[in-house]
Amino acid sequence: MISAKKGIRAEEVRLQSQHVLFVEGNDKDSIDPHVLEVLFGRKIRIESLGASFSIKSVAQALFSYHPTYYFLIDRDHHDNEFIDRCWKNFPDQETHNLLVWRRREIENYFLEPEYLSQSKFCRVSQDKLEQKVLQCANERLFLDAANYVVISIREELKRNWIQKFSNPEEFSSREIALQRLKNSNEFDQHRSNVDQKVSADEVERRFHEYLEIMTSGQDQLEFGVGNWLHMIQGKKVLAQVINSGCFQVQATDGTAVTGREKINEVVKDLLQKDLSVQPADFVGLKQLIDIRINGETQLR
């Protein structure tokens, strides 16, 4: 028997419309869903969907079938042009409902001492917190610069450097087909391209280039100098900072909360503060999704 439900609240209607934001993370303890659940409240369902490459593929595959599914991934190797286009055109009627963080990871947004120090769990001054962030970031500066070299070369070598053949007449026998394959200039060109990209000189050039971008030529990292705050591996740095003596979180029984649970408590506390103090990308994300759900921007 079919019956009509009366007295449905507007919020229930929004929830039942199945707006879903898919984010990176392999389990419920990942920071991304915790952050976004607090930011959006009950307006949208947040789901973890593994690594960024799988999310991007799913976004492209499901776009035409589920226009109320949205996808958010870490910056990784994506360049500014691609990221700006995602935010400007969202939802992109030609491609997908995909957004990419402008910083390397969502954790990078929490490395701003002015913002992070507002947590009720912070036990040090903003200056002390700034020193701790710099210390942890400096310790992994050269590692992250080296990994940017690896990522850039790896992504460039993934590009589609040869097209499949299409004319059967050019492959009329085993011998002709093999000869046609072996004579393809693309193989020599690709071999030369690989040799150039992995040469010692090119690796060194890229390493110094990434260091310059991150530090603006400084020997030690400074806030406001270089792009390191956006590029450093924020997940690692934030974990070090929060699990240091700078923060103290207690469970209801008075025992100390540590590890990932401690990080989640700190970031959830920050997201509950007024929208005016939140990172600009958090505000922008909320506005874009609210427009999709409500038809108008609603700010807390």
Solvent accessible surface area in square Angstrom, and as a share of the most:
residue,aa,sasa,rsa
1,M,237,1.06
2,I,168,0.85
3,S,95,0.61
4,A,91,0.71
5,K,134,0.57
6,K,182,0.77
7,G,77,0.74
8,I,69,0.35
9,R,160,0.58
10,A,69,0.53
11,E,58,0.26
12,E,37,0.17
13,V,85,0.49
14,R,59,0.21
15,L,51,0.25
16,Q,106,0.47
17,S,49,0.31
18,Q,92,0.41
19,H,18,0.08
20,V,0,0.00
21,L,1,0.00
22,F,24,0.10
23,V,1,0.00
24,E,25,0.11
25,G,14,0.13
26,N,133,0.68
27,D,66,0.34
28,K,137,0.58
29,D,76,0.39
30,S,19,0.12
31,I,12,0.06
32,D,12,0.06
33,P,6,0.04
34,H,38,0.17
35,V,0,0.00
36,L,1,0.00
37,E,81,0.36
38,V,28,0.16
39,L,1,0.01
40,F,6,0.02
41,G,43,0.41
42,R,157,0.57
43,K,38,0.16
44,I,7,0.04
45,R,106,0.39
46,I,10,0.05
47,E,48,0.22
48,S,30,0.20
49,L,57,0.28
50,G,19,0.18
51,A,43,0.34
52,S,18,0.11
53,F,156,0.65
54,S,36,0.23
55,I,0,0.00
56,K,52,0.22
57,S,64,0.42
58,V,45,0.26
59,A,0,0.00
60,Q,100,0.45
61,A,63,0.49
62,L,53,0.26
63,F,34,0.14
64,S,89,0.57
65,Y,162,0.62
66,H,71,0.32
67,P,72,0.45
68,T,38,0.22
69,Y,41,0.16
70,Y,0,0.00
71,F,2,0.01
72,L,3,0.01
73,I,2,0.01
74,D,15,0.08
75,R,48,0.18
76,D,55,0.29
77,H,90,0.40
78,H,17,0.08
79,D,83,0.43
80,N,95,0.49
81,E,126,0.56
82,F,38,0.16
83,I,1,0.01
84,D,70,0.36
85,R,108,0.39
86,C,11,0.07
87,W,19,0.07
88,K,176,0.74
89,N,60,0.31
90,F,18,0.08
91,P,29,0.18
92,D,31,0.16
93,Q,128,0.57
94,E,152,0.68
95,T,64,0.37
96,H,17,0.07
97,N,1,0.01
98,L,2,0.01
99,L,1,0.00
100,V,0,0.00
101,W,0,0.00
102,R,84,0.31
103,R,34,0.12
104,R,28,0.10
105,E,15,0.07
106,I,1,0.00
107,E,6,0.03
108,N,0,0.00
109,Y,5,0.02
110,F,0,0.00
111,L,0,0.00
112,E,54,0.24
113,P,7,0.05
114,E,118,0.53
115,Y,12,0.05
116,L,0,0.00
117,S,28,0.18
118,Q,71,0.32
119,S,5,0.03
120,K,134,0.57
121,F,28,0.12
122,C,19,0.12
123,R,128,0.47
124,V,50,0.29
125,S,61,0.40
126,Q,82,0.37
127,D,98,0.51
128,K,118,0.50
129,L,0,0.00
130,E,57,0.25
131,Q,106,0.47
132,K,46,0.20
133,V,0,0.00
134,L,33,0.16
135,Q,88,0.39
136,C,2,0.01
137,A,0,0.00
138,N,35,0.18
139,E,112,0.50
140,R,31,0.11
141,L,4,0.02
142,F,122,0.51
143,L,92,0.46
144,D,0,0.00
145,A,0,0.00
146,A,41,0.32
147,N,52,0.27
148,Y,26,0.10
149,V,7,0.04
150,V,81,0.46
151,I,38,0.19
152,S,17,0.11
153,I,17,0.09
154,R,128,0.47
155,E,38,0.17
156,E,38,0.17
157,L,46,0.23
158,K,136,0.58
159,R,161,0.59
160,N,114,0.59
161,W,97,0.34
162,I,43,0.22
163,Q,126,0.56
164,K,190,0.80
165,F,75,0.31
166,S,106,0.69
167,N,62,0.32
168,P,108,0.68
169,E,147,0.66
170,E,69,0.31
171,F,59,0.24
172,S,82,0.53
173,S,44,0.28
174,R,202,0.74
175,E,119,0.54
176,I,88,0.45
177,A,29,0.22
178,L,97,0.48
179,Q,94,0.42
180,R,89,0.32
181,L,76,0.38
182,K,135,0.57
183,N,90,0.46
184,S,8,0.05
185,N,104,0.53
186,E,61,0.27
187,F,68,0.28
188,D,89,0.46
189,Q,117,0.52
190,H,36,0.16
191,R,137,0.50
192,S,69,0.45
193,N,60,0.31
194,V,42,0.24
195,D,87,0.45
196,Q,95,0.42
197,K,26,0.11
198,V,77,0.44
199,S,42,0.27
200,A,84,0.65
201,D,115,0.60
202,E,16,0.07
203,V,59,0.34
204,E,97,0.43
205,R,119,0.43
206,R,18,0.07
207,F,52,0.22
208,H,101,0.45
209,E,75,0.34
210,Y,39,0.15
211,L,28,0.14
212,E,97,0.44
213,I,77,0.39
214,M,0,0.00
215,T,8,0.05
216,S,58,0.37
217,G,52,0.50
218,Q,81,0.36
219,D,128,0.66
220,Q,117,0.52
221,L,6,0.03
222,E,79,0.36
223,F,51,0.21
224,G,86,0.82
225,V,40,0.23
226,G,36,0.34
227,N,62,0.32
228,W,2,0.01
229,L,22,0.11
230,H,62,0.28
231,M,20,0.09
232,I,0,0.00
233,Q,35,0.15
234,G,0,0.00
235,K,90,0.38
236,K,100,0.43
237,V,0,0.00
238,L,1,0.00
239,A,31,0.24
240,Q,81,0.36
241,V,0,0.00
242,I,0,0.00
243,N,63,0.32
244,S,25,0.16
245,G,71,0.69
246,C,11,0.07
247,F,6,0.02
248,Q,92,0.41
249,V,6,0.03
250,Q,114,0.51
251,A,39,0.30
252,T,157,0.91
253,D,109,0.56
254,G,42,0.40
255,T,78,0.45
256,A,76,0.59
257,V,14,0.08
258,T,96,0.56
259,G,32,0.31
260,R,128,0.47
261,E,106,0.47
262,K,15,0.06
263,I,20,0.10
264,N,8,0.04
265,E,56,0.25
266,V,0,0.00
267,V,0,0.00
268,K,52,0.22
269,D,14,0.07
270,L,0,0.00
271,L,0,0.00
272,Q,124,0.55
273,K,55,0.23
274,D,89,0.46
275,L,12,0.06
276,S,96,0.62
277,V,55,0.32
278,Q,12,0.05
279,P,23,0.14
280,A,86,0.67
281,D,14,0.07
282,F,0,0.00
283,V,29,0.17
284,G,20,0.19
285,L,0,0.00
286,K,3,0.01
287,Q,58,0.26
288,L,39,0.19
289,I,0,0.00
290,D,0,0.00
291,I,79,0.40
292,R,78,0.28
293,I,20,0.10
294,N,37,0.19
295,G,63,0.60
296,E,101,0.45
297,T,60,0.35
298,Q,62,0.28
299,L,97,0.48
300,R,126,0.46
